[in-house]
Amino acid sequence: MNVELSDDAERDLLNGIVFYDQNSRQAGDHFLASITADIRSLSLLGGIHATRHGFHCMSAS
């Protein structure tokens, strides 16, 4: 399954990296690694999650 991020989601992701980098570079790196793992998981498991607005969704951990 292909995973697409909306423009808002991409902006939120970049803002999250900046936010965590302000506290610690390692925190920003960890945040990005966690989100990337969640996106990969969604690409493998997509279709089993609830849909919202026609898209399969899951919460990031």
PyMOL CGO cylinders between C-alpha atoms (Angstrom):
from pymol import cmd
from pymol.cgo import CYLINDER

trace = [
    CYLINDER, 0.00, 0.00, 0.00, 1.22, 3.48, -0.81, 0.3, 1, 1, 1, 1, 1, 1,
    CYLINDER, 1.22, 3.48, -0.81, 1.24, 5.96, 2.05, 0.3, 1, 1, 1, 1, 1, 1,
    CYLINDER, 1.24, 5.96, 2.05, 0.61, 9.59, 1.25, 0.3, 1, 1, 1, 1, 1, 1,
    CYLINDER, 0.61, 9.59, 1.25, 0.97, 12.48, 3.66, 0.3, 1, 1, 1, 1, 1, 1,
    CYLINDER, 0.97, 12.48, 3.66, -1.20, 15.52, 3.25, 0.3, 1, 1, 1, 1, 1, 1,
    CYLINDER, -1.20, 15.52, 3.25, 0.47, 18.90, 3.03, 0.3, 1, 1, 1, 1, 1, 1,
    CYLINDER, 0.47, 18.90, 3.03, -0.74, 19.59, 6.58, 0.3, 1, 1, 1, 1, 1, 1,
    CYLINDER, -0.74, 19.59, 6.58, 0.76, 16.33, 7.82, 0.3, 1, 1, 1, 1, 1, 1,
    CYLINDER, 0.76, 16.33, 7.82, 4.10, 17.09, 6.17, 0.3, 1, 1, 1, 1, 1, 1,
    CYLINDER, 4.10, 17.09, 6.17, 4.10, 20.54, 7.76, 0.3, 1, 1, 1, 1, 1, 1,
    CYLINDER, 4.10, 20.54, 7.76, 3.27, 19.04, 11.16, 0.3, 1, 1, 1, 1, 1, 1,
    CYLINDER, 3.27, 19.04, 11.16, 6.07, 16.50, 10.75, 0.3, 1, 1, 1, 1, 1, 1,
    CYLINDER, 6.07, 16.50, 10.75, 8.63, 19.18, 9.92, 0.3, 1, 1, 1, 1, 1, 1,
    CYLINDER, 8.63, 19.18, 9.92, 7.39, 21.37, 12.78, 0.3, 1, 1, 1, 1, 1, 1,
    CYLINDER, 7.39, 21.37, 12.78, 7.71, 18.39, 15.13, 0.3, 1, 1, 1, 1, 1, 1,
    CYLINDER, 7.71, 18.39, 15.13, 11.32, 17.82, 14.09, 0.3, 1, 1, 1, 1, 1, 1,
    CYLINDER, 11.32, 17.82, 14.09, 12.14, 21.49, 14.66, 0.3, 1, 1, 1, 1, 1, 1,
    CYLINDER, 12.14, 21.49, 14.66, 10.39, 21.43, 18.05, 0.3, 1, 1, 1, 1, 1, 1,
    CYLINDER, 10.39, 21.43, 18.05, 12.27, 18.37, 19.28, 0.3, 1, 1, 1, 1, 1, 1,
    CYLINDER, 12.27, 18.37, 19.28, 15.58, 19.59, 17.81, 0.3, 1, 1, 1, 1, 1, 1,
    CYLINDER, 15.58, 19.59, 17.81, 15.24, 22.70, 19.97, 0.3, 1, 1, 1, 1, 1, 1,
    CYLINDER, 15.24, 22.70, 19.97, 15.38, 20.46, 23.03, 0.3, 1, 1, 1, 1, 1, 1,
    CYLINDER, 15.38, 20.46, 23.03, 18.00, 18.04, 21.77, 0.3, 1, 1, 1, 1, 1, 1,
    CYLINDER, 18.00, 18.04, 21.77, 19.24, 17.01, 18.34, 0.3, 1, 1, 1, 1, 1, 1,
    CYLINDER, 19.24, 17.01, 18.34, 18.84, 13.39, 19.43, 0.3, 1, 1, 1, 1, 1, 1,
    CYLINDER, 18.84, 13.39, 19.43, 15.20, 14.04, 20.31, 0.3, 1, 1, 1, 1, 1, 1,
    CYLINDER, 15.20, 14.04, 20.31, 14.50, 15.34, 16.80, 0.3, 1, 1, 1, 1, 1, 1,
    CYLINDER, 14.50, 15.34, 16.80, 16.28, 12.35, 15.27, 0.3, 1, 1, 1, 1, 1, 1,
    CYLINDER, 16.28, 12.35, 15.27, 14.33, 9.96, 17.49, 0.3, 1, 1, 1, 1, 1, 1,
    CYLINDER, 14.33, 9.96, 17.49, 11.04, 11.66, 16.59, 0.3, 1, 1, 1, 1, 1, 1,
    CYLINDER, 11.04, 11.66, 16.59, 11.79, 11.32, 12.86, 0.3, 1, 1, 1, 1, 1, 1,
    CYLINDER, 11.79, 11.32, 12.86, 12.86, 7.67, 13.25, 0.3, 1, 1, 1, 1, 1, 1,
    CYLINDER, 12.86, 7.67, 13.25, 9.67, 6.87, 15.17, 0.3, 1, 1, 1, 1, 1, 1,
    CYLINDER, 9.67, 6.87, 15.17, 7.41, 8.52, 12.62, 0.3, 1, 1, 1, 1, 1, 1,
    CYLINDER, 7.41, 8.52, 12.62, 9.28, 6.86, 9.75, 0.3, 1, 1, 1, 1, 1, 1,
    CYLINDER, 9.28, 6.86, 9.75, 8.80, 3.45, 11.41, 0.3, 1, 1, 1, 1, 1, 1,
    CYLINDER, 8.80, 3.45, 11.41, 5.09, 4.15, 11.84, 0.3, 1, 1, 1, 1, 1, 1,
    CYLINDER, 5.09, 4.15, 11.84, 4.75, 5.12, 8.18, 0.3, 1, 1, 1, 1, 1, 1,
    CYLINDER, 4.75, 5.12, 8.18, 6.53, 1.93, 7.09, 0.3, 1, 1, 1, 1, 1, 1,
    CYLINDER, 6.53, 1.93, 7.09, 4.24, -0.07, 9.35, 0.3, 1, 1, 1, 1, 1, 1,
    CYLINDER, 4.24, -0.07, 9.35, 1.21, 1.60, 7.80, 0.3, 1, 1, 1, 1, 1, 1,
    CYLINDER, 1.21, 1.60, 7.80, 2.46, 0.75, 4.32, 0.3, 1, 1, 1, 1, 1, 1,
    CYLINDER, 2.46, 0.75, 4.32, 2.66, -2.93, 5.33, 0.3, 1, 1, 1, 1, 1, 1,
    CYLINDER, 2.66, -2.93, 5.33, -0.50, -3.13, 7.44, 0.3, 1, 1, 1, 1, 1, 1,
    CYLINDER, -0.50, -3.13, 7.44, -2.62, -0.57, 5.63, 0.3, 1, 1, 1, 1, 1, 1,
    CYLINDER, -2.62, -0.57, 5.63, -6.15, -1.67, 4.99, 0.3, 1, 1, 1, 1, 1, 1,
    CYLINDER, -6.15, -1.67, 4.99, -6.77, -3.07, 8.45, 0.3, 1, 1, 1, 1, 1, 1,
    CYLINDER, -6.77, -3.07, 8.45, -7.14, 0.36, 10.07, 0.3, 1, 1, 1, 1, 1, 1,
    CYLINDER, -7.14, 0.36, 10.07, -10.24, 2.48, 10.31, 0.3, 1, 1, 1, 1, 1, 1,
    CYLINDER, -10.24, 2.48, 10.31, -10.85, 4.91, 7.49, 0.3, 1, 1, 1, 1, 1, 1,
    CYLINDER, -10.85, 4.91, 7.49, -11.35, 8.65, 7.78, 0.3, 1, 1, 1, 1, 1, 1,
    CYLINDER, -11.35, 8.65, 7.78, -12.25, 10.77, 4.79, 0.3, 1, 1, 1, 1, 1, 1,
    CYLINDER, -12.25, 10.77, 4.79, -11.58, 7.76, 2.56, 0.3, 1, 1, 1, 1, 1, 1,
    CYLINDER, -11.58, 7.76, 2.56, -8.06, 7.10, 3.91, 0.3, 1, 1, 1, 1, 1, 1,
    CYLINDER, -8.06, 7.10, 3.91, -6.82, 4.34, 6.20, 0.3, 1, 1, 1, 1, 1, 1,
    CYLINDER, -6.82, 4.34, 6.20, -5.43, 5.94, 9.35, 0.3, 1, 1, 1, 1, 1, 1,
    CYLINDER, -5.43, 5.94, 9.35, -3.46, 5.00, 12.42, 0.3, 1, 1, 1, 1, 1, 1,
    CYLINDER, -3.46, 5.00, 12.42, -2.07, 6.99, 15.31, 0.3, 1, 1, 1, 1, 1, 1,
    CYLINDER, -2.07, 6.99, 15.31, 1.65, 7.52, 15.52, 0.3, 1, 1, 1, 1, 1, 1,
    CYLINDER, 1.65, 7.52, 15.52, 3.30, 6.01, 18.56, 0.3, 1, 1, 1, 1, 1, 1,
]
cmd.load_cgo(trace, "trace")
